[in-house]
Amino acid sequence: MLAILAPGQGSQKPGFLSPWIEEPSADARLREWSDLIGLDLVRLGTEADQDEITDTANTQPLLVAAGLLAAERLLAEGTALGSADLTVAGHSVGELTALAISGVLSPEAAVRLAAVRGREMAAACNIEPTTMAAVLGGVEDEVLAAIESAGAWPANRNGAGQIVAAGPVAAIQKLAQQPPEKARVIPLKVAGAFHTPHMAPAQEALEAVAAEIEVADPVRTLLSNKDGRPVTSGTTALQQIVAQVTSPVRWDACMSTLGASGVTAVIELPPAGTLTGLAKRALKGVERVNVNTPEDLAAAAELAANEGVE
């Protein structure tokens, strides 16, 4: 059984979309989405430097657009994966990509919501100084207790011994100075405390836009960041992606569901590598393919064939 994974913020690199827009239809698609949201996604994905593509307002729609560009090629009608029974999951903003792939949202709606989400989360980051840090290793319960004691939140529970803490700068500094036993605390270069109550203003703005969006029930198995469980209602999926702005990303739960449901191979959309890396450590024996350029589509198709997808 196969799963398609869509990465979240932090995985982007300068120029990572350059190979994709060499095809005129992909370039045109990206320009359509650019006009829709008032951001030049072509320039951001090909010419912008690291600082510009790390800006949350730019990063989030860029990542969703990148994933959808690759997914439209990977899952096109007539391809091996186009009609396959797949599981889809996305990490943080990547969940918008997953909602579009599963049929809950149109690609245009997913890109639009990503633009609003990124812009409003960036604005929320400017209200007070907040940040994030990765906590690697340690005993999970002890790590969670230490994060709470420091005055922070477990924003991303990624599994494979990785929990990302988020909160006021002073709280993250306290956590770094008093790390849990047998754990390392690594500060992250991010704009603020994503997936915590500090993002409440962004959630309110996203709720207003989401109320205008048409949804459908998923046609592919869709896992939620809320608890890792499949979501069968499009309305519920949209509600959960809005609430996700202030709630922890339970990627550990998503991976548990992937393992329990018999998924034996995963394909990560661009910019790929982070989620397959977690899968390598948490899902022993799972086959993995990173799709970072159009040339990687052949490897994804071969993986599908090896999994019996025809």
TIPA-760130 format. One record per atom (N, C-alpha, C, O): z, y, x. Coordinates in steps of 0.02 Angstrom, whole numbers, padded with zeros to 5 digits, always signed. Each point is the difference from the previous one (the first is absolute). Layout:
REM residues N
ZYX/...
//
This chain:
REM residues 310
+00000-00060+00042/+00000+00060-00042/+00000+00062+00044/+00033+00002+00052/-00070+00048-00073/-00010+00061+00040/+00036+00060-00031/+00008+00005-00060/+00013+00042+00104/+00028+00063-00022/-00034+00057+00038/-00015-00006+00059/+00004+00061-00094/-00026+00062+00030/+00058+00049+00005/+00034+00013-00050/-00023+00015+00109/+00055+00045+00012/-00026+00070+00019/-00047+00006+00039/+00080+00045-00065/-00020+00070+00014/+00057+00036+00035/+00055+00004-00027/-00067+00022+00087/+00055+00029+00040/+00020+00069-00025/-00034+00032-00040/+00092-00010+00065/+00026+00065-00018/-00002+00049+00057/-00033-00012+00051/+00068+00067-00059/-00001+00055+00047/+00028-00021+00068/+00048-00038+00005/-00079+00064+00048/+00020-00015+00068/-00049-00045+00037/+00004-00006+00061/-00050-00025-00098/-00047-00046+00030/-00065+00034+00022/-00041-00031+00033/+00031+00094-00052/-00063+00035+00013/-00007+00021+00073/+00049+00014+00034/-00112-00012-00011/-00016+00023+00067/-00061+00046-00004/-00042-00009-00044/+00037+00058+00089/-00058+00045-00001/-00066-00038+00002/-00009-00046+00041/-00037+00065-00084/-00068-00028+00001/-00006-00069-00031/-00053-00032+00007/+00105+00007-00041/-00002-00070-00022/-00052-00012-00055/-00018-00058-00012/-00006+00110-00021/-00051-00010-00052/-00071+00006+00026/-00048-00013-00037/+00040+00033+00099/-00068+00011+00027/-00047-00059-00010/-00057+00010-00021/+00078-00073+00035/-00047-00056-00009/-00022-00009-00073/-00055-00025-00012/+00097+00043-00035/-00015-00013-00070/-00052+00047-00029/-00041-00021-00041/+00042+00083+00063/-00046+00049-00031/-00069+00001+00032/-00041+00043-00017/+00029-00089+00064/-00068-00006+00026/-00047-00024-00054/-00061+00011+00004/+00088-00044-00055/-00041-00021-00057/-00003+00057-00050/+00052+00025-00022/-00112-00002+00004/-00007+00058-00045/+00039-00006-00066/+00028+00050-00023/-00026-00109-00006/+00035-00007-00064/+00075+00011+00008/+00032+00028-00044/-00004-00051+00100/+00071+00011+00013/+00015+00073+00013/+00050+00027-00023/-00094+00006+00060/+00008+00071+00013/-00002+00039-00066/+00040+00045-00011/-00086-00063-00032/-00006+00034-00065/+00061-00012-00043/+00024+00046-00034/+00003-00107+00036/+00060-00016-00039/+00058+00043+00022/+00037+00028-00040/-00029-00023+00106/+00056+00039+00027/-00008+00074-00017/+00050+00035-00012/-00111-00011+00011/-00011+00071-00018/+00014+00012-00074/+00023+00054-00018/-00038-00102-00024/+00018+00006-00071/+00075+00008-00009/+00023+00043-00037/+00014-00085+00072/+00073+00004-00005/+00026+00065+00030/+00049+00029-00024/-00081-00006+00077/+00019+00063+00032/-00007+00057-00049/+00044+00043-00005/-00100-00041-00031/-00011+00053-00049/+00051-00004-00056/+00022+00051-00027/-00002-00111+00009/+00047-00010-00055/+00068+00031+00016/+00032+00029-00044/-00009-00036+00107/+00068+00022+00017/+00002+00063+00043/+00054+00025+00015/-00112+00001+00005/-00001+00061+00039/+00023-00009+00072/+00026+00047+00030/-00036-00107-00003/+00015-00014+00071/-00061-00033+00031/-00032-00042-00031/+00015+00061+00092/-00057-00029+00034/+00020-00065+00033/+00020-00001+00058/-00024-00053-00095/+00021-00065+00025/-00045-00026+00056/+00023-00036+00044/-00086+00055-00046/-00046-00020+00053/+00023+00029+00066/+00005-00036+00050/+00008+00100-00048/+00023+00032+00062/+00068-00027+00021/+00011-00013+00059/+00034+00005-00106/+00067-00025+00017/-00004-00070+00030/+00038-00016+00046/-00083-00026-00071/-00004-00068+00024/-00043-00010+00062/-00001-00054+00029/-00033+00107-00008/-00045-00007+00058/+00014+00050+00056/-00008-00018+00059/+00028+00079-00075/+00006+00052+00051/+00071+00027+00010/+00015+00025+00053/+00027-00031-00104/+00067+00030+00004/+00043-00034+00053/-00007-00059+00013/+00053+00099+00017/+00044-00028+00051/+00061-00033-00032/+00008+00001-00061/+00035-00029+00103/+00057-00038-00025/+00047+00043-00042/+00024-00022-00051/-00012+00083+00073/+00045+00044-00037/-00025+00012-00071/+00039+00000-00048/-00104+00011+00041/-00027+00016-00066/+00001-00060-00046/+00014+00007-00060/-00028-00065+00087/-00001-00059-00045/+00070-00029-00010/+00010-00046-00039/+00040+00074+00075/+00069-00020-00011/+00032+00044-00053/+00053-00017-00026/-00084+00073+00010/+00024+00044-00054/-00002-00040-00065/-00054-00023-00021/+00111+00015-00010/+00006-00043-00059/-00051+00018-00054/-00027-00044-00034/+00014+00108+00025/-00048+00022-00051/-00070-00026+00014/-00039-00011-00047/+00022+00001+00110/-00065-00026+00019/+00000-00077+00005/-00048-00033-00021/+00102+00007+00048/+00003-00072+00015/-00007-00043-00062/-00039-00048+00000/+00075+00065-00053/+00003-00046-00056/-00067-00009-00036/-00020-00057-00011/-00016+00111-00007/-00066-00013-00031/-00049-00031+00049/-00044-00038-00020/+00051+00053+00085/-00045-00028+00050/+00010-00076+00004/-00049-00037+00003/+00111+00014-00004/+00013-00072+00004/-00026-00037-00062/-00029-00053+00006/+00041+00082-00064/-00024-00032-00062/-00076-00003+00000/-00029-00052-00018/-00003+00106+00037/-00074+00001+00003/-00026-00052+00049/-00049-00034-00014/+00081+00029+00072/-00022-00049+00050/+00005-00071-00026/-00046-00040+00008/+00103+00024-00039/+00008-00067-00027/-00051-00016-00054/-00025-00056-00004/+00011+00105-00038/-00048-00012-00055/-00071-00007+00026/-00039-00039-00027/+00022+00077+00078/-00067-00007+00030/-00011-00072+00024/-00052-00030-00015/+00101+00004+00051/-00006-00068+00025/+00003-00051-00056/-00038-00049+00001/+00082+00060-00050/+00007-00048-00055/-00065-00004-00041/-00018-00055-00023/-00016+00110+00014/-00061-00002-00039/-00054-00042+00034/-00041-00032-00033/+00041+00031+00099/-00046-00044+00037/+00025-00072-00002/-00039-00046-00012/+00102+00037+00022/+00030-00066+00005/-00004-00038-00066/-00010-00061-00001/+00019+00097-00054/+00006-00031-00066/-00060+00014-00044/+00004-00008-00061/-00059+00027+00090/-00060+00016-00038/-00024-00061-00039/+00009-00057+00021/-00041+00071-00078/-00027-00054-00041/-00050-00040+00041/-00044+00028+00033/+00051-00093-00035/-00045-00043+00037/+00028-00023+00066/-00028-00046+00031/+00082+00077-00007/+00032-00022+00061/+00049-00057-00015/+00018-00012-00057/+00003-00023+00111/+00045-00056-00009/+00065+00020-00033/+00028-00038-00040/-00004+00098+00055/+00064+00022-00026/-00006+00039-00066/+00050+00014-00032/-00111+00003+00013/-00010+00043-00058/+00029-00028-00064/+00026+00038-00041/-00031-00103+00032/+00025-00031-00061/+00058-00048+00013/+00018-00040-00043/+00011+00046+00103/+00053-00047+00019/+00066+00018-00034/+00012+00057-00019/+00031-00107+00012/+00067+00009-00026/+00044+00024+00057/+00021-00040+00042/-00007+00105-00040/+00035+00030+00056/+00066+00030-00021/+00010+00018-00058/+00036-00012+00106/+00060+00039-00008/-00009+00064+00039/-00027+00000+00055/+00051+00056-00084/-00009+00065+00032/+00069+00034+00005/+00039-00001-00047/-00027+00032+00105/+00063+00037+00009/-00013+00057+00050/-00041-00007+00045/+00076+00062-00055/-00006+00057+00045/+00068+00027+00018/+00046-00002-00040/-00039+00026+00101/+00063+00026+00026/+00004+00075-00012/-00042+00037+00026/+00091-00014-00064/+00010+00072-00013/-00062+00029-00032/-00020-00023-00053/-00011+00074+00084/-00060+00030-00031/-00056-00051-00006/-00045+00008-00042/+00046-00060+00083/-00049-00053-00006/+00002-00036-00067/-00047-00035-00018/+00102+00043-00018/+00004-00030-00066/-00049+00032-00048/-00022-00033-00047/+00005+00096+00057/-00053+00031-00040/-00067-00035+00012/-00039-00011-00047/+00025-00005+00109/-00060-00039+00016/+00001-00066-00036/-00050-00021-00029/+00107-00012+00030/+00007-00065-00033/-00010+00005-00076/-00029-00044-00030/+00054+00098+00000/-00009+00010-00071/-00074+00006-00018/-00022-00025-00051/-00016+00060+00094/-00072+00007-00013/-00036-00067+00009/-00043-00018-00040/+00060-00019+00092/-00032-00065+00013/+00015-00049-00057/-00042-00041-00017/+00102+00046-00010/+00019-00047-00053/-00029+00020-00068/+00005-00039-00048/-00034+00099+00043/-00030+00021-00062/+00043+00045-00043/-00021+00020-00054/+00082-00004+00077/+00044+00043-00039/-00026+00072-00002/+00001+00032-00053/-00024-00007+00110/-00026+00068+00006/-00073-00002+00022/-00022-00047+00032/-00015+00099-00049/-00065+00010+00030/+00010+00024+00072/+00053+00028+00015/-00101-00038+00029/+00007+00027+00068/+00012+00075+00000/+00039+00026+00040/-00072+00009-00085/+00008+00073-00004/+00071+00019-00019/+00028+00046+00029/+00001-00082-00075/+00069+00014-00021/+00049-00015+00057/+00048+00037+00011/-00061-00091+00027/+00044-00018+00056/-00001+00054+00054/+00052+00019+00026/-00113+00006-00010/-00006+00052+00051/+00033+00065-00024/+00033+00035+00038/-00044-00020-00101/+00030+00061-00028/+00076-00003+00002/+00033+00048+00020/-00004-00104-00041/+00072-00007+00001/+00027+00001+00072/+00054+00028+00012/-00091-00057+00035/+00021+00002+00070/+00002+00071+00026/+00044+00018+00039/-00093+00023-00059/-00001+00069+00022/+00059+00039-00027/+00032+00039+00036/-00017-00049-00100/+00058+00034-00030/+00064-00025+00033/+00044+00040+00018/-00038-00105-00010/+00059-00030+00030/+00012+00027+00071/+00056+00019+00017/-00109-00017+00023/+00007+00024+00069/+00019+00073+00003/+00044+00020+00038/-00078+00020-00079/+00014+00072+00000/+00071+00015-00022/+00034+00041+00031/-00011-00074-00084/+00066+00014-00026/+00056-00029+00043/+00054+00029+00005/-00067-00086+00026/+00050-00027+00046/+00006+00043+00062/+00055+00009+00027/-00111+00018-00004/+00002+00046+00057/+00041+00062-00018/+00039+00025+00041/-00048+00000-00101/+00038+00059-00022/+00074-00016-00005/+00042+00041+00019/-00025-00100-00044/+00070-00020-00006/+00033-00005+00068/+00060+00012+00007/-00099-00031+00044/+00027-00007+00067/+00023+00068+00029/+00042+00002+00045/-00069+00052-00073/+00016+00067+00026/+00063+00030-00031/+00021+00054+00020/+00008-00088-00069/+00059+00027-00034/+00061-00002+00045/+00038+00048+00003/-00028-00102+00034/+00054-00006+00048/-00020-00049+00054/-00043-00043-00011/+00073+00047+00071/-00019-00044+00056/+00021-00072-00013/+00060-00015-00003/-00108-00029-00004/+00014-00071-00009/-00047-00039+00046/-00050+00028+00024/+00065-00091-00013/-00042-00041+00044/+00012-00074-00014/+00034-00017-00047/-00064-00026+00089/+00005-00072-00008/+00007-00033+00068/-00017+00029+00052/+00044-00090-00052/+00006-00039+00061/-00006-00074-00016/+00024-00022-00052/-00056-00015+00096/-00005-00073-00010/+00061-00034+00031/+00018+00015+00057/+00012-00059-00095/+00056-00040+00025/-00026-00071+00011/-00019-00034-00048/+00018+00013+00110/-00029-00065+00018/+00055-00048+00020/+00042+00016+00043/-00041-00075-00074/+00049-00050+00016/+00064+00009-00039/+00003+00038-00049/+00049-00072+00071/+00064+00003-00035/+00002-00046-00061/-00051-00031-00018/+00109+00027-00013/+00009-00038-00061/-00014+00046-00059/+00026+00056-00003/-00068-00079-00044/-00025+00045-00052/+00056+00035-00038/-00003+00061-00008/+00053-00097-00014/+00054+00031-00038/+00037+00052+00041/+00021+00052-00025/-00013-00066+00090/+00034+00048+00044/-00043+00062+00012/+00026+00055+00004/-00091-00065+00001/-00046+00056+00009/+00002+00045-00062/+00004+00061+00006/-00008-00091-00065/+00001+00038-00061/+00066+00039-00008/+00000+00058-00022/+00055-00090+00041/+00065+00033-00004/+00004+00059+00049/+00028+00052-00017/-00056-00060+00077/+00001+00053+00050/-00043+00059-00023/+00018+00058+00011/-00074-00072-00042/-00044+00054-00025/+00037+00039-00054/-00002+00062+00000/+00034-00097-00046/+00038+00034-00053/+00058+00041+00029/+00012+00056-00022/+00023-00085+00070/+00057+00034+00031/-00021+00064+00035/+00039+00048+00003/-00100-00048+00024/-00024+00060+00035/-00022+00055-00048/-00011+00057+00021/+00004-00074-00085/-00022+00049-00049/-00075+00000-00011/-00029+00050-00020/-00002-00108+00034/-00073-00006-00007/-00017-00056-00050/+00045-00029-00031/-00109+00016+00023/-00024-00051-00047/-00047-00049+00036/-00034+00019+00048/+00031-00082-00071/-00050-00047+00027/-00067+00011-00035/-00013-00028-00053/-00028+00070+00082/-00063+00021-00033/-00052-00056-00002/-00034-00008-00050/+00028-00029+00104/-00048-00055+00003/+00037-00062+00025/+00027-00001+00056/-00026-00051-00097/+00027-00064+00023/-00060-00044+00013/-00027-00033-00045/+00006+00031+00108/-00065-00029+00018/+00002-00074+00016/-00052-00031+00007/+00112+00002-00002/+00004-00069+00020/-00010-00008+00075/-00009+00050+00035/+00010-00111-00011/-00011-00014+00071/+00048+00040+00043/-00017+00021+00056/+00079-00010-00081/+00050+00035+00039/-00010+00074+00006/+00023+00030+00049/-00057+00001-00097/-00014+00072+00004/+00018+00034-00066/-00027-00016-00053/+00072+00064+00058/+00018+00043-00056/-00006+00072+00023/+00024+00018+00054/-00056+00024-00094/-00009+00071+00017/+00051+00041-00039/+00001-00002-00062/+00040+00039+00098/+00050+00043-00031/-00028+00070-00006/-00040+00022+00041/+00061+00014-00094/-00023+00068-00011/+00056+00042-00029/+00043-00025-00036/-00044+00089+00053/+00051+00045-00026/+00004+00064+00041/-00046+00014+00039/+00098+00025-00048/+00009+00062+00039/-00002-00015+00075/+00020-00054+00022/-00044+00102+00016/-00005-00009+00073/+00068-00020+00030/+00003-00045+00042/+00050+00077-00065/+00067-00016+00027/+00019-00072-00014/+00032-00033+00041/-00051+00007-00100/+00017-00069-00018/-00038-00050+00045/+00029-00049+00023/-00092+00063-00010/-00039-00045+00043/+00025+00004+00072/+00000-00050+00036/+00020+00109-00014/+00029+00006+00067/+00065-00040+00005/+00012-00032+00051/+00029+00034-00103/+00062-00038-00001/-00015-00075+00005/+00034-00036+00036/-00084+00014-00073/-00019-00071+00001/-00023-00020+00070/+00017-00055+00024/-00055+00099+00008/-00025-00015+00068/+00057-00003+00051/-00002-00039+00047/+00053+00081-00058/+00057+00001+00046/+00048-00058-00012/+00035-00021+00045/-00034-00005-00106/+00043-00056-00018/-00041-00055-00033/+00008-00014-00059/-00052-00018+00097/-00045-00050-00029/+00037-00063-00021/+00053-00015+00028/-00080-00021-00076/+00029-00064-00018/+00000-00048+00060/-00041+00007+00045/+00086-00055-00047/+00004-00047+00056/-00067-00039+00007/-00029-00023-00049/+00007+00018+00112/-00061-00037+00017/-00062+00030-00032/-00049-00035-00013/+00050+00100+00001/-00058+00034-00029/-00018+00061+00042/+00042+00031+00032/-00106-00014-00034/-00024+00061+00033/-00023+00049-00053/-00029-00019-00051/+00042+00083+00062/-00021+00053-00046/-00052+00043+00036/+00014+00030+00051/-00075-00029-00079/-00055+00036+00031/-00023+00057-00046/-00027-00014-00053/+00038+00076+00073/-00022+00057-00041/-00075-00002-00012/-00038-00018+00045/+00016+00037-00105/-00071+00002-00016/-00023+00072-00006/+00037+00045-00021/-00100-00034+00041/-00029+00067-00004/-00030+00009-00070/-00060-00009-00010/+00102+00028-00037/-00022+00009-00069/+00025+00068-00025/+00044+00031+00030/-00074-00009-00086/+00016+00067-00024/+00066+00003-00038/+00031+00053-00004/-00007-00110-00022/+00061+00003-00039/+00021-00069-00025/-00026-00051+00021/+00075+00052-00067/+00031-00062-00025/-00038-00026-00061/+00021+00012-00056/-00076-00048+00068/-00038-00029-00054/+00039-00056-00034/+00044-00031+00031/-00058+00019-00095/+00030-00054-00039/+00076+00008-00005/+00037-00050+00001/-00015+00112-00008/+00071+00015-00011/+00005+00054-00053/-00052+00028-00020/+00112-00012-00004/+00007+00054-00050/-00025+00068+00025/-00011+00045-00040/+00002-00037+00105/-00026+00063+00027/-00072+00014-00025/-00023+00056+00004/-00011-00107-00028/-00068+00007-00025/-00004+00011-00075/-00054-00005-00029/+00110+00021-00003/+00001+00009-00072/-00050+00052-00025/-00033-00012-00051/+00025+00069+00084/-00050+00049-00024/-00071-00029+00000/-00040+00016-00044/+00025-00057+00093/-00066-00031+00004/-00010-00049-00057/-00055-00005-00029/+00107-00032+00012/-00005-00047-00055/-00014+00035-00066/-00041-00023-00039/+00073+00080+00028/-00011+00038-00061/-00073+00023-00005/-00030-00004-00053/+00003+00028+00108/-00069+00024+00001/-00048-00058-00012/-00050+00008-00036/+00064-00065+00066/-00043-00058-00008/+00002-00027-00071/-00051-00022-00027/+00109+00024-00005/+00007-00021-00069/-00046+00040-00046/-00030-00027-00046/+00026+00092+00059/-00041+00043-00043/-00074-00018+00006/-00035-00001-00051/+00012-00013+00110/-00071-00018+00010/-00013-00071-00026/-00051-00012-00031/+00098-00033+00043/-00008-00069-00022/-00006-00006-00076/-00032-00045-00025/+00063+00092-00010/-00004-00001-00074/-00070+00010-00025/-00015-00017-00058/-00030+00044+00100/-00069+00013-00019/-00047-00057+00019/-00059+00002-00017/+00084-00052+00053/-00042-00052+00028/-00006-00060-00047/+00050-00023-00028/-00111-00001+00019/-00011-00061-00039/+00010-00061+00044/-00020-00002+00058/+00052-00049-00087/+00013-00061+00038/-00024-00060-00040/-00011+00003-00060/+00003-00059+00097/-00016-00064-00031/+00047-00052+00030/+00029+00011+00053/-00022-00067-00086/+00041-00053+00028/-00036-00032+00060/-00061-00004-00001/+00098-00018+00051/-00032-00027+00060/-00040-00063-00014/+00019-00042-00041/-00076+00036+00075/-00042-00060-00005/+00010-00046+00060/-00026-00056+00001/+00063+00080+00049/+00021-00041+00057/+00076+00003+00004/+00030+00048-00024/+00001-00098+00053/+00073-00001+00007/+00022+00060+00043/-00021+00007+00057/+00063+00034-00085/+00023+00061+00032/+00075-00003+00011/+00038-00009-00047/-00016+00015+00110/+00071-00001+00016/+00027+00071+00005/-00035+00045+00025/+00096-00036-00048/+00031+00067-00001/+00046+00010+00059/+00037-00045+00019/-00038+00106+00009/+00047+00019+00052/+00072+00003-00027/+00048-00001+00039/-00041+00005-00105/+00067+00005-00028/+00042-00061+00014/+00058+00005+00021/-00088-00065-00032/+00038-00061+00007/-00042-00059+00025/+00025-00057+00003/-00088+00070+00014/-00043-00053+00025/-00029-00045-00054/-00037-00046+00015/+00052+00060-00077/-00023-00043-00055/-00069+00021-00026/-00018+00059+00006/-00020-00106-00034/-00064+00019-00030/+00010+00047-00060/+00048-00007-00037/-00093+00054+00030/+00001+00047-00056/-00059-00017-00044/-00057-00004+00024/+00068-00005-00088/-00053-00019-00046/-00023+00057-00045/-00051-00005-00034/+00089+00060+00034/-00016+00057-00042/-00023+00059+00043/+00034+00019+00047/-00092+00009-00064/-00024+00059+00036/+00047+00059-00008/+00011+00038+00047/+00015-00029-00107/+00047+00055-00012/+00062-00007+00043/+00023+00049+00029/+00004-00110-00025/+00059-00011+00042/-00016+00011+00074/+00040+00029+00036/-00098-00051-00015/-00020+00009+00070/-00003+00074+00019/+00022+00019+00054/-00049+00022-00098/-00004+00071+00013/+00070+00032+00000/+00015+00041+00043/+00027-00061-00089/+00069+00026-00002/+00037-00018+00064/+00038+00041+00026/-00050-00100-00001/+00036-00022+00061/-00026+00036+00062/+00039+00014+00045/-00104+00002-00043/-00026+00036+00059/+00026+00071+00000/+00009+00029+00054/+00003+00000-00112/+00030+00067-00003/+00073-00003+00023/+00021+00041+00041/+00017-00089-00067/+00070-00007+00019/+00009-00019+00073/+00052+00013+00030/-00103-00044-00001/+00002-00022+00070/+00012+00058+00048/+00026-00010+00055/-00045+00070-00075/+00008+00059+00044/+00072+00010+00021/+00014+00022+00055/+00033-00038-00100/+00071+00010+00015/+00037-00067+00007/+00062+00000+00006/-00097-00056-00007/+00031-00066+00002/-00021-00038+00063/-00053+00014+00028/+00094-00062-00007/-00017-00039+00060/-00064-00042-00009/-00014-00024-00055/-00023+00017+00108/-00057-00045+00002/+00026-00069+00020/+00024-00009+00056/-00029-00039-00102/+00025-00067+00014/-00057-00045+00023/-00020-00046-00035/-00005+00061+00095/-00055-00040+00027/+00025-00070+00017/-00038-00048-00001/+00103+00042+00017/+00028-00066+00013/-00007-00044-00061/-00014-00060+00005/+00025+00089-00064/-00006-00038-00062/-00073-00018-00014/-00014-00054-00026/-00031+00099+00042/-00072-00016-00008/-00019-00059+00044/-00036-00045-00023/+00059+00045+00085/-00017-00056+00045/+00033-00065-00024/-00030-00054+00007/+00089+00059-00034/+00032-00061-00027/-00041-00029-00057/-00009-00061-00004/-00017+00105-00039/-00042-00023-00055/-00065-00030+00026/-00023-00051-00025/-00007+00082+00076/-00061-00028+00030/+00012-00070+00025/-00040-00045-00012/+00096+00035+00047/+00016-00066+00026/+00014-00051-00055/-00025-00056+00002/+00064+00077-00052/+00018-00045-00054/-00058-00020-00045/-00001-00054-00029/-00049+00099+00024/-00057-00013-00043/-00055-00040+00035/-00052-00015-00030/+00063-00001+00093/-00048-00043+00035/-00056+00037+00035/-00051-00030+00017/+00059+00095-00005/-00051+00037+00038/-00001-00025+00071/+00051-00002+00034/-00110-00017-00010/-00008-00028+00067/-00041+00045+00046/-00006-00015+00060/-00023+00069-00087/-00041+00045+00040/+00004+00070-00028/+00002+00010-00061/-00001+00040+00105/+00003+00070-00021/-00054+00040+00037/-00014-00012+00059/-00014+00059-00096/-00049+00046+00029/+00027+00070-00010/+00016+00020-00056/-00009+00018+00112/+00026+00068-00006/-00057+00050+00005/-00044-00005+00043/+00045+00053-00089/-00051+00052-00002/+00015+00053+00053/+00056+00004+00026/-00106+00038-00009/+00012+00050+00052/+00045+00056-00023/+00003+00017-00059/+00034+00011+00107/+00006-00019+00071/+00048-00059+00007/+00060+00006-00013/-00087-00063+00033/+00036-00064-00004/+00039-00016+00063/-00015+00024+00054/+00066-00066-00063/+00039-00026+00056/+00075-00002-00014/+00033-00047+00021/-00007+00097-00055/+00072+00003-00013/+00024-00056-00045/+00048-00035+00016/-00082+00025-00073/+00023-00049-00049/-00015-00072+00023/+00039-00045-00014/-00094+00035+00048/-00013-00067+00027/+00050-00016+00055/+00017-00058+00011/+00007+00110+00025/+00051-00011+00051/+00065-00023-00031/+00033-00045+00026/-00014+00076-00082/+00060-00022-00036/-00009-00070-00028/+00046-00041+00002/-00106+00027-00028/-00014-00066-00028/+00004-00054+00054/+00022-00056-00013/-00044+00072+00073/+00002-00048+00055/+00071-00023+00013/+00012-00059+00015/+00035+00106-00020/+00070-00016+00015/+00036-00031-00060/+00045-00042+00009/-00064+00062-00069/+00038-00022-00059/-00032-00059-00037/+00035-00038-00033/-00101+00031+00039/-00035-00054-00036/-00032-00046+00052/-00059+00006+00016/+00097-00052+00008/-00023-00043+00054/-00062-00040-00019/-00002-00031-00054/-00046+00032+00097/-00061-00039-00010/-00053+00033-00042/-00054-00027-00008/+00068+00086-00020/-00049+00034-00042/-00058+00025+00043/+00010+00027+00055/-00071-00037-00079/-00059+00026+00035/-00007+00075-00014/+00019+00024-00054/-00044+00013+00103/-00002+00074-00006/-00066+00027+00025/-00027-00023+00051/+00001+00072-00087/-00059+00037+00023/+00012+00074-00011/+00018+00021-00055/-00029+00019+00107/+00003+00073-00005/-00070+00027-00010/-00044-00013+00041/+00034+00051-00094/-00065+00030-00012/+00005+00074+00020/+00024+00042-00038/-00048-00027+00098/+00001+00070+00024/-00069+00031+00006/-00006+00062+00002/-00045-00103+00000/-00069+00025+00003/-00043-00044-00046/+00021-00054-00019/-00080+00077+00001/-00044-00043-00041/-00016-00067+00033/-00013-00049-00035/+00014+00047+00101/-00014-00063+00035/+00054-00053-00015/-00013-00060+00004/+00073+00083-00022/+00054-00046-00015/-00008-00035-00068/+00036-00048-00015/-00081+00073-00026/-00011-00030-00065/-00024-00072+00006/+00015-00042-00042/-00052+00027+00095/-00024-00068+00011/+00058-00048+00012/+00000-00056-00025/+00050+00079+00063/+00058-00042+00013/+00039-00011-00064/+00027-00054-00011/-00024+00105-00032/+00035-00007-00064/-00036-00050-00044/+00031-00041-00033/-00098+00043+00033/-00039-00047-00039/+00008-00071+00026/+00003-00048-00039/+00001+00041+00104/+00010-00067+00030/+00069-00027-00019/+00007-00059-00015/+00043+00103+00017/+00067-00021-00021/+00000-00024-00073/+00031-00050-00017/-00067+00087-00024/-00005-00019-00071/-00032-00069-00008/+00022-00041-00039/-00075+00030+00078/-00033-00066-00003/+00046-00055+00023/+00002-00054-00030/+00036+00067+00082/+00047-00050+00025/+00055-00016-00050/+00029-00054+00000/-00015+00104-00043/+00052-00009-00052/-00029-00031-00063/+00035-00009-00050/-00099-00006+00053/-00031-00032-00059/-00025+00048-00052/-00015-00021-00056/+00010+00086+00073/-00026+00049-00046/-00075+00001+00005/-00027+00008+00055/-00008-00017-00110/-00073-00002+00000/-00029+00049-00051/-00061+00005-00007/
//
